[in-house]
Amino acid sequence: MMKKSLPLLPLVAVYLFACGAAEQTSGVDEVITETVDVAIAANPQQVQRGEIFRPIGTGKLAGVSTPETAPADWRLVAPDQVIFLKTTHGTTLIELASDFAPGHTSQYGGLAHDGYFKGMPFHRVIEGFMAQAGDHRLVGRPEPSTPTLAAEFTYRRAPATKMIVVGERRSAQAGFINGFKFASQNPALASMTVDGKVEAWQLHCPGAVAAARLGNDINSANAQFYITTAYPENLDKGYTIWGRVRAGLTPVYQIKKGEPVIPPDLIEEFALTSDMDPSIRPSVWVMDTNGAAFITYLEGLKAASGRLPDICRIEVPVFVRWPSE
């Protein structure tokens, strides 16, 4: 169990990218560092113990409901689908994308359950790019016993799988599937495919949590991960995204930079919230992106021209509740 010790928690939208020492991606020169609006990235709202609901990562909050006033507008994320990441800079909450990368979420969730990442350094942290951790060699640990993972870069989307389209991404539709940021072929093309589905892939918008891998071996990911702090678009469809930061991106931005980092910031906790004592376990609600409330929320984000912001600048509303003292 984790000790009952929680500081004030600045919960803001979170943004990162990476791969590591031996496990890393192509050069930073190719990375597109499109950042999120300052108004969102610098959201001053905080969540602390004893407070009930506070919205996270939302731009315009007028008229936004709460899970108490309109529970149908929200989905409660199961505790075994939320990772609690703590560093000296604060706490970050990550939702696992189990529907879209089941192999990776099972393995990384298992490593979290086992406490594997506790004490690991963030060894490769690049401004406007990502923060990466998980290199066992840097702390003198044996190689993880977990197997290398088959790539889960893309997802076969059935036409019945609803996607809220908000724009385009390189001739594909860009939008939200169950609260996660995606690009997808038009579902009308499904009639021309063998399995009756189309290709969709998660986007490396800030706050994506993905698996590092070895060079050009697409099936070599194991236990290193990175969090994007910008939008390295060239990584889309080339690395498996297995989670998304739902709260606490600001602490990720504050992780000490370097390649390598000397001395590095360490992971103090990396656990499934289902493994936390209920007296300190946070509850996380994500607005249902298939619901009417989310459509109303999007309407409030439109510019005078009627256009929505780029998908990387649209954060799904999130509420977090900590148990009372």
KEKE-3310 file (N, C-alpha, C; in steps of 0.2 Angstrom, whole numbers, plus 5000, padded with zeros to 4 digits):
npx = (5004:5002:5009:5000:5000:4999:5002:4998:4990:4993:4983:4984:4981:4992:5008:5019:5034:5044:5058:5071:5088:5095:5084:5075:5068:5067:5078:5077:5076:5067:5055:5039:5034:5022:5013:5001:4988:4992:4983:4977:4988:4993:4984:4978:4971:4969:4969:4965:4967:4951:4944:4930:4924:4934:4937:4948:4960:4952:4946:4935:4924:4910:4894:4898:4894:4894:4900:4891:4880:4876:4877:4876:4883:4896:4910:4915:4932:4938:4947:4958:4962:4969:4984:4994:5006:5020:5031:5045:5040:5026:5010:5003:4990:4986:4976:4974:4974:4966:4957:4962:4976:4978:4988:5000:4994:4991:5004:5011:5002:5003:5017:5016:5008:5017:5026:5037:5043:5046:5057:5065:5074:5070:5077:5080:5075:5068:5066:5051:5047:5048:5047:5056:5057:5062:5074:5082:5095:5101:5099:5105:5097:5091:5087:5070:5058:5048:5040:5045:5035:5022:5019:5007:5002:4991:4973:4960:4945:4928:4914:4903:4909:4909:4915:4919:4921:4932:4940:4954:4968:4981:4974:4966:4952:4951:4948:4938:4938:4930:4935:4949:4962:4962:4966:4958:4954:4941:4925:4917:4925:4925:4918:4925:4936:4943:4940:4930:4932:4941:4957:4963:4972:4980:4985:5000:4998:5001:5003:5002:5005:5017:5026:5043:5055:5067:5077:5074:5066:5050:5044:5049:5047:5046:5048:5051:5045:5037:5032:5023:5027:5024:5019:5025:5022:5028:5029:5017:5008:5019:5024:5018:5005:4999:4992:4985:4988:4977:4976:4987:4998:5007:5017:5025:5030:5039:5049:5067:5077:5087:5100:5110:5101:5108:5110:5096:5078:5068:5056:5044:5032:5023:5009:4995:4979:4970:4978:4980:4978:4961:4958:4966:4964:4962:4947:4943:4934:4930:4924:4910:4914:4905:4893:4879:4883:4897:4897:4891:4900:4911:4905:4906:4920:4922:4929:4925:4924:4918:4925:4933:4947:4963:4964:4974:4973:4962:4956:4949:4936:4939:4936:4942:4942:4947:4948:4939:4947)
npy = (4994:5012:5025:5037:5051:5066:5079:5097:5097:5101:5100:5099:5100:5088:5086:5077:5068:5053:5042:5030:5029:5016:5014:5023:5036:5043:5058:5073:5084:5083:5084:5090:5104:5108:5117:5118:5129:5143:5147:5135:5127:5133:5132:5137:5130:5119:5103:5097:5087:5083:5092:5091:5091:5096:5104:5099:5103:5110:5122:5133:5135:5138:5133:5119:5103:5093:5077:5075:5083:5080:5065:5057:5063:5060:5048:5036:5032:5016:5011:5002:5006:5018:5026:5031:5043:5049:5062:5072:5084:5084:5076:5065:5059:5045:5039:5022:5016:5004:4999:5001:4998:4984:4974:4982:4990:4980:4975:4986:4991:4979:4980:4992:4988:4979:4988:4991:5003:5012:5022:5023:5033:5048:5048:5054:5069:5081:5097:5104:5092:5078:5067:5054:5037:5023:5015:5001:4999:5010:5010:4999:4987:4971:4965:4968:4955:4954:4951:4957:4968:4966:4977:4990:5001:5005:5005:4995:5001:4999:5003:5006:5010:5025:5041:5057:5069:5083:5089:5088:5078:5076:5072:5063:5060:5069:5067:5062:5046:5038:5047:5048:5054:5054:5050:5045:5035:5038:5031:5027:5020:5007:4998:4993:4986:4970:4966:4974:4986:5001:5010:5017:5028:5033:5050:5059:5070:5083:5075:5062:5045:5034:5019:5016:5010:4999:5006:5003:4992:4987:4979:4979:4985:4986:4990:5003:5020:5035:5052:5064:5081:5090:5091:5079:5075:5066:5054:5048:5033:5026:5023:5015:5021:5020:5026:5041:5057:5063:5072:5083:5087:5098:5095:5086:5094:5100:5092:5088:5093:5086:5075:5064:5066:5074:5077:5065:5067:5057:5043:5043:5036:5024:5018:5008:5015:5006:4999:5007:5013:5014:5026:5036:5036:5043:5048:5047:5056:5056:5067:5061:5058:5055:5060:5072:5083:5085:5089:5101:5108:5108:5117:5129:5131:5135:5147:5164:5162:5150:5139:5125:5123:5116:5098:5095:5105:5104:5100:5086:5088:5084:5078:5076:5068:5068:5057:5063:5071)
npz = (5000:4997:5006:5016:5011:5003:4994:4990:4974:4959:4946:4929:4911:4903:4894:4883:4876:4870:4869:4873:4880:4874:4868:4858:4847:4831:4826:4835:4827:4817:4824:4826:4835:4840:4851:4865:4868:4879:4889:4892:4895:4906:4916:4931:4941:4955:4963:4979:4994:5001:4993:4982:4967:4953:4938:4925:4913:4904:4893:4891:4903:4905:4910:4910:4916:4931:4938:4948:4946:4933:4930:4919:4909:4910:4912:4924:4927:4929:4943:4940:4928:4929:4931:4944:4945:4953:4956:4962:4958:4958:4956:4943:4933:4924:4911:4905:4889:4885:4876:4864:4864:4869:4872:4876:4887:4896:4899:4904:4914:4922:4926:4933:4944:4950:4955:4948:4942:4952:4959:4947:4935:4926:4912:4899:4894:4885:4880:4874:4868:4874:4889:4896:4903:4912:4910:4915:4917:4922:4935:4940:4939:4935:4918:4913:4916:4907:4891:4875:4865:4853:4840:4842:4834:4826:4825:4822:4816:4818:4808:4817:4828:4837:4832:4837:4826:4824:4815:4803:4800:4791:4779:4784:4795:4811:4828:4842:4851:4862:4872:4869:4858:4841:4824:4809:4795:4784:4789:4778:4770:4774:4768:4758:4763:4769:4782:4785:4791:4796:4796:4811:4822:4837:4842:4844:4852:4865:4881:4878:4882:4879:4872:4872:4860:4852:4840:4823:4825:4826:4835:4847:4859:4877:4892:4893:4893:4887:4889:4880:4877:4868:4851:4842:4828:4818:4824:4825:4821:4822:4834:4849:4857:4873:4884:4891:4898:4910:4921:4929:4921:4922:4932:4924:4914:4922:4925:4926:4913:4900:4891:4893:4909:4922:4939:4938:4939:4949:4949:4960:4964:4955:4951:4949:4953:4959:4967:4977:4994:4999:5006:5001:4988:4972:4963:4946:4933:4916:4904:4894:4878:4868:4871:4873:4881:4878:4865:4866:4874:4865:4856:4863:4862:4849:4837:4831:4818:4817:4817:4825:4837:4833:4836:4845:4853:4860:4875:4884:4896:4913:4929:4945:4961:4977:4992:5007:5021)
capx = (5000:5005:5008:4995:5004:4997:5003:4993:4991:4992:4981:4983:4982:4999:5010:5026:5036:5051:5061:5077:5095:5096:5077:5073:5065:5071:5080:5073:5076:5061:5049:5034:5033:5016:5011:4994:4986:4995:4978:4976:4994:4995:4978:4980:4967:4972:4965:4969:4963:4945:4940:4926:4925:4937:4938:4955:4962:4946:4947:4930:4920:4904:4889:4900:4891:4899:4897:4886:4874:4873:4881:4876:4888:4903:4911:4920:4937:4940:4954:4963:4963:4972:4990:4996:5013:5022:5038:5046:5036:5019:5006:5000:4985:4986:4971:4976:4970:4965:4953:4966:4982:4978:4995:5004:4991:4991:5010:5013:4998:5006:5023:5014:5006:5023:5030:5043:5046:5047:5065:5068:5075:5068:5084:5080:5070:5070:5061:5046:5047:5045:5051:5057:5060:5061:5080:5084:5102:5104:5098:5108:5092:5091:5083:5064:5057:5042:5042:5044:5028:5020:5017:5000:5002:4985:4967:4955:4939:4922:4910:4899:4913:4908:4921:4917:4926:4933:4945:4958:4975:4984:4969:4962:4948:4953:4943:4939:4935:4929:4939:4956:4963:4963:4965:4955:4951:4933:4922:4914:4929:4925:4915:4930:4941:4942:4937:4924:4934:4946:4963:4963:4978:4980:4989:5005:4997:5004:5000:5002:5010:5019:5031:5049:5057:5074:5079:5069:5062:5044:5041:5054:5045:5046:5047:5052:5039:5038:5026:5024:5026:5023:5016:5029:5018:5031:5029:5011:5008:5026:5025:5012:5002:4995:4989:4984:4987:4971:4977:4994:5003:5012:5023:5029:5034:5044:5055:5073:5079:5094:5100:5106:5099:5112:5107:5089:5072:5066:5049:5043:5027:5020:5005:4988:4975:4967:4982:4981:4973:4955:4958:4970:4963:4958:4942:4943:4929:4931:4917:4909:4914:4899:4887:4877:4887:4903:4895:4889:4907:4914:4902:4909:4927:4923:4931:4920:4923:4914:4930:4936:4954:4966:4963:4979:4972:4956:4956:4942:4935:4941:4935:4945:4939:4951:4944:4940:4952)
capy = (5000:5018:5029:5042:5057:5069:5087:5100:5093:5105:5096:5103:5096:5086:5085:5074:5063:5051:5035:5031:5027:5012:5014:5030:5037:5047:5064:5079:5090:5081:5084:5096:5106:5113:5117:5119:5136:5145:5147:5128:5124:5136:5132:5137:5126:5114:5099:5095:5082:5086:5095:5087:5091:5102:5103:5099:5103:5113:5129:5137:5130:5140:5128:5112:5100:5089:5070:5075:5086:5076:5059:5054:5066:5058:5041:5035:5028:5011:5012:4998:5009:5024:5026:5037:5044:5055:5064:5078:5090:5083:5070:5065:5054:5043:5034:5017:5015:4997:4996:5002:4995:4980:4971:4987:4992:4974:4974:4992:4990:4974:4983:4997:4984:4976:4993:4991:5009:5016:5024:5024:5040:5051:5049:5058:5074:5086:5103:5104:5085:5072:5065:5047:5034:5015:5011:4997:4998:5016:5009:4993:4982:4966:4966:4965:4948:4954:4950:4962:4968:4967:4984:4992:5007:5007:5001:4993:5004:4997:5009:5007:5014:5032:5046:5064:5072:5090:5092:5084:5076:5073:5069:5059:5063:5069:5067:5058:5040:5036:5052:5048:5058:5049:5051:5039:5035:5039:5025:5025:5016:5001:4993:4991:4982:4963:4965:4979:4991:5006:5011:5023:5029:5038:5055:5061:5077:5083:5071:5055:5041:5029:5014:5017:5004:4999:5008:5001:4986:4989:4975:4978:4989:4982:4993:5010:5024:5042:5057:5070:5088:5094:5086:5076:5072:5061:5048:5045:5027:5023:5021:5013:5025:5016:5030:5048:5060:5066:5077:5084:5088:5103:5091:5083:5099:5103:5087:5091:5092:5083:5069:5062:5071:5073:5071:5065:5067:5050:5042:5041:5031:5023:5013:5008:5017:5001:4996:5012:5012:5018:5032:5041:5034:5048:5045:5051:5056:5060:5068:5056:5062:5053:5063:5079:5088:5086:5093:5108:5110:5110:5123:5134:5132:5138:5154:5168:5159:5144:5134:5123:5123:5110:5093:5095:5111:5103:5095:5083:5090:5079:5079:5072:5069:5064:5056:5068:5069)
capz = (5000:4997:5012:5016:5011:4997:4994:4985:4968:4953:4940:4923:4906:4903:4887:4883:4871:4871:4869:4878:4879:4868:4865:4856:4841:4826:4828:4837:4822:4813:4828:4826:4842:4840:4858:4867:4870:4885:4893:4894:4898:4912:4920:4938:4945:4958:4967:4985:4998:5004:4988:4978:4960:4950:4931:4923:4906:4900:4891:4893:4908:4907:4908:4911:4922:4935:4938:4953:4944:4927:4929:4912:4905:4912:4913:4929:4925:4933:4946:4937:4922:4931:4934:4949:4944:4957:4956:4967:4956:4959:4954:4937:4933:4917:4909:4901:4883:4885:4871:4858:4864:4875:4874:4880:4893:4901:4902:4908:4920:4927:4929:4938:4949:4953:4958:4944:4940:4957:4959:4940:4933:4919:4909:4893:4894:4880:4880:4869:4865:4879:4895:4895:4909:4912:4908:4921:4918:4926:4943:4942:4940:4930:4913:4915:4913:4903:4884:4870:4863:4846:4839:4842:4832:4824:4828:4816:4818:4814:4807:4822:4833:4836:4833:4836:4822:4825:4810:4799:4801:4785:4774:4788:4800:4817:4833:4849:4852:4869:4875:4866:4852:4835:4817:4806:4789:4784:4789:4772:4766:4777:4763:4753:4766:4770:4788:4786:4796:4793:4800:4815:4826:4842:4841:4849:4855:4872:4886:4876:4885:4873:4873:4868:4857:4849:4833:4818:4827:4828:4840:4852:4865:4883:4898:4894:4891:4887:4889:4875:4880:4862:4846:4837:4823:4814:4828:4824:4818:4822:4841:4852:4863:4878:4889:4890:4904:4912:4925:4931:4915:4924:4934:4919:4911:4926:4926:4924:4906:4899:4887:4899:4914:4928:4941:4935:4943:4950:4949:4967:4964:4948:4953:4948:4959:4962:4972:4983:5000:4997:5010:4998:4981:4968:4958:4940:4928:4910:4900:4888:4871:4863:4874:4871:4884:4875:4859:4869:4876:4858:4853:4866:4860:4842:4835:4828:4811:4818:4817:4831:4837:4832:4841:4850:4858:4863:4881:4886:4903:4918:4936:4950:4968:4982:4998:5012:5027)
cpx = (5004:5004:5003:4998:5003:4998:4998:4995:4989:4990:4979:4984:4990:5001:5017:5027:5043:5052:5068:5083:5096:5089:5075:5071:5070:5073:5075:5072:5069:5054:5045:5032:5027:5013:5003:4994:4989:4989:4976:4982:4995:4989:4980:4976:4970:4967:4968:4964:4957:4941:4936:4928:4929:4938:4945:4955:4956:4948:4942:4925:4913:4899:4891:4897:4896:4896:4892:4879:4871:4878:4881:4881:4895:4904:4917:4925:4938:4947:4959:4965:4967:4979:4992:5004:5015:5030:5039:5042:5028:5016:5003:4996:4985:4980:4974:4971:4969:4962:4957:4973:4982:4984:4999:5001:4992:4999:5012:5009:5001:5013:5021:5012:5011:5027:5037:5047:5048:5055:5068:5069:5072:5075:5085:5074:5072:5064:5057:5046:5044:5050:5050:5060:5059:5068:5082:5091:5105:5103:5101:5103:5093:5086:5076:5062:5051:5044:5042:5037:5027:5017:5009:4999:4995:4979:4962:4948:4933:4918:4905:4903:4913:4914:4918:4922:4926:4938:4948:4965:4978:4980:4965:4957:4951:4948:4944:4935:4935:4934:4946:4956:4965:4963:4962:4953:4944:4930:4918:4918:4929:4922:4920:4936:4939:4938:4931:4926:4939:4951:4962:4970:4978:4986:4994:5004:5000:5000:4999:5007:5011:5025:5037:5051:5064:5074:5073:5065:5056:5041:5046:5053:5044:5044:5049:5046:5041:5032:5027:5023:5025:5019:5021:5025:5021:5031:5022:5011:5015:5028:5018:5010:4998:4992:4988:4984:4981:4971:4985:5000:5009:5018:5028:5033:5040:5050:5061:5075:5086:5094:5108:5105:5104:5112:5099:5084:5070:5058:5048:5037:5025:5016:4998:4984:4971:4971:4983:4976:4967:4955:4962:4969:4959:4953:4943:4937:4931:4924:4916:4909:4909:4893:4885:4881:4893:4902:4894:4896:4911:4912:4905:4916:4928:4925:4925:4919:4919:4919:4932:4944:4957:4965:4968:4978:4965:4957:4949:4942:4936:4939:4939:4943:4944:4946:4944:4945:4948)
cpy = (5006:5022:5035:5049:5061:5076:5090:5098:5098:5100:5100:5098:5094:5084:5083:5070:5059:5044:5035:5029:5023:5012:5021:5030:5041:5054:5069:5084:5089:5082:5090:5098:5110:5112:5119:5127:5138:5145:5140:5126:5127:5137:5132:5133:5120:5109:5097:5090:5086:5089:5090:5087:5097:5100:5103:5099:5106:5120:5134:5133:5132:5134:5121:5109:5097:5082:5070:5077:5083:5070:5056:5057:5064:5050:5040:5030:5023:5012:5008:5000:5016:5023:5032:5037:5050:5056:5070:5084:5090:5077:5071:5059:5052:5038:5029:5017:5008:4995:4997:4999:4990:4976:4976:4989:4986:4974:4980:4993:4985:4977:4988:4993:4981:4981:4994:4998:5014:5016:5024:5031:5042:5053:5053:5062:5079:5091:5103:5097:5080:5071:5057:5043:5026:5011:5008:4998:5004:5015:5002:4987:4977:4968:4964:4958:4948:4954:4956:4962:4969:4974:4985:4999:5010:5003:5001:4995:5002:5003:5011:5010:5021:5036:5053:5068:5080:5093:5087:5083:5073:5069:5064:5063:5063:5070:5063:5052:5038:5041:5052:5051:5054:5053:5045:5040:5035:5032:5022:5020:5009:4996:4990:4987:4975:4962:4970:4984:4996:5007:5017:5023:5034:5044:5057:5068:5077:5079:5064:5051:5035:5025:5016:5010:5005:5000:5006:4995:4988:4985:4974:4982:4984:4986:5000:5014:5031:5046:5063:5076:5093:5089:5084:5072:5066:5054:5044:5039:5023:5021:5019:5018:5021:5020:5037:5051:5064:5071:5077:5084:5093:5100:5088:5088:5101:5098:5089:5089:5089:5077:5067:5067:5069:5079:5071:5065:5059:5049:5039:5036:5031:5017:5013:5010:5012:4998:5001:5011:5017:5025:5038:5040:5040:5044:5050:5050:5059:5061:5063:5060:5060:5056:5070:5085:5090:5090:5100:5111:5112:5116:5129:5136:5135:5145:5157:5165:5153:5138:5132:5123:5117:5105:5093:5101:5110:5098:5093:5085:5083:5082:5074:5073:5065:5063:5062:5066:5065)
cpz = (5000:5004:5011:5016:5004:4998:4990:4978:4962:4947:4934:4917:4905:4896:4887:4877:4873:4869:4872:4875:4873:4865:4864:4849:4836:4829:4830:4832:4818:4817:4827:4833:4842:4848:4859:4869:4878:4890:4896:4898:4905:4917:4927:4943:4948:4962:4973:4989:5001:4999:4984:4971:4957:4943:4929:4915:4901:4899:4894:4897:4909:4905:4909:4917:4926:4936:4943:4950:4937:4926:4922:4907:4906:4913:4919:4927:4930:4937:4943:4930:4923:4934:4938:4948:4948:4956:4961:4965:4957:4957:4947:4936:4925:4916:4904:4895:4881:4879:4864:4858:4870:4877:4879:4887:4898:4904:4906:4914:4925:4930:4934:4945:4953:4956:4954:4943:4946:4958:4953:4939:4927:4916:4903:4893:4890:4879:4874:4865:4869:4885:4895:4901:4908:4910:4915:4922:4922:4933:4945:4943:4934:4924:4915:4912:4908:4896:4880:4867:4856:4845:4839:4840:4829:4826:4822:4819:4814:4813:4813:4828:4832:4837:4832:4832:4823:4820:4806:4801:4795:4781:4778:4793:4807:4822:4839:4848:4859:4873:4873:4860:4847:4829:4814:4799:4789:4784:4783:4768:4769:4772:4758:4756:4768:4776:4789:4790:4793:4798:4804:4819:4831:4840:4846:4852:4862:4877:4884:4879:4881:4875:4868:4865:4854:4842:4828:4819:4830:4834:4846:4859:4871:4889:4899:4891:4891:4887:4885:4879:4874:4857:4841:4832:4819:4818:4827:4819:4818:4829:4845:4858:4867:4883:4887:4897:4905:4917:4928:4926:4917:4927:4929:4915:4915:4928:4923:4917:4906:4895:4887:4904:4920:4933:4939:4941:4943:4950:4957:4968:4957:4950:4950:4954:4962:4967:4978:4988:4998:5000:5006:4990:4977:4964:4952:4935:4922:4906:4894:4882:4866:4866:4871:4874:4881:4869:4861:4871:4870:4855:4856:4865:4853:4842:4832:4821:4811:4818:4824:4831:4835:4837:4846:4855:4861:4869:4883:4894:4907:4925:4940:4957:4972:4988:5003:5018:5032)
residu = (MET:MET:LYS:LYS:SER:LEU:PRO:LEU:LEU:PRO:LEU:VAL:ALA:VAL:TYR:LEU:PHE:ALA:CYS:GLY:ALA:ALA:GLU:GLN:THR:SER:GLY:VAL:ASP:GLU:VAL:ILE:THR:GLU:THR:VAL:ASP:VAL:ALA:ILE:ALA:ALA:ASN:PRO:GLN:GLN:VAL:GLN:ARG:GLY:GLU:ILE:PHE:ARG:PRO:ILE:GLY:THR:GLY:LYS:LEU:ALA:GLY:VAL:SER:THR:PRO:GLU:THR:ALA:PRO:ALA:ASP:TRP:ARG:LEU:VAL:ALA:PRO:ASP:GLN:VAL:ILE:PHE:LEU:LYS:THR:THR:HIS:GLY:THR:THR:LEU:ILE:GLU:LEU:ALA:SER:ASP:PHE:ALA:PRO:GLY:HIS:THR:SER:GLN:TYR:GLY:GLY:LEU:ALA:HIS:ASP:GLY:TYR:PHE:LYS:GLY:MET:PRO:PHE:HIS:ARG:VAL:ILE:GLU:GLY:PHE:MET:ALA:GLN:ALA:GLY:ASP:HIS:ARG:LEU:VAL:GLY:ARG:PRO:GLU:PRO:SER:THR:PRO:THR:LEU:ALA:ALA:GLU:PHE:THR:TYR:ARG:ARG:ALA:PRO:ALA:THR:LYS:MET:ILE:VAL:VAL:GLY:GLU:ARG:ARG:SER:ALA:GLN:ALA:GLY:PHE:ILE:ASN:GLY:PHE:LYS:PHE:ALA:SER:GLN:ASN:PRO:ALA:LEU:ALA:SER:MET:THR:VAL:ASP:GLY:LYS:VAL:GLU:ALA:TRP:GLN:LEU:HIS:CYS:PRO:GLY:ALA:VAL:ALA:ALA:ALA:ARG:LEU:GLY:ASN:ASP:ILE:ASN:SER:ALA:ASN:ALA:GLN:PHE:TYR:ILE:THR:THR:ALA:TYR:PRO:GLU:ASN:LEU:ASP:LYS:GLY:TYR:THR:ILE:TRP:GLY:ARG:VAL:ARG:ALA:GLY:LEU:THR:PRO:VAL:TYR:GLN:ILE:LYS:LYS:GLY:GLU:PRO:VAL:ILE:PRO:PRO:ASP:LEU:ILE:GLU:GLU:PHE:ALA:LEU:THR:SER:ASP:MET:ASP:PRO:SER:ILE:ARG:PRO:SER:VAL:TRP:VAL:MET:ASP:THR:ASN:GLY:ALA:ALA:PHE:ILE:THR:TYR:LEU:GLU:GLY:LEU:LYS:ALA:ALA:SER:GLY:ARG:LEU:PRO:ASP:ILE:CYS:ARG:ILE:GLU:VAL:PRO:VAL:PHE:VAL:ARG:TRP:PRO:SER:GLU)
# end
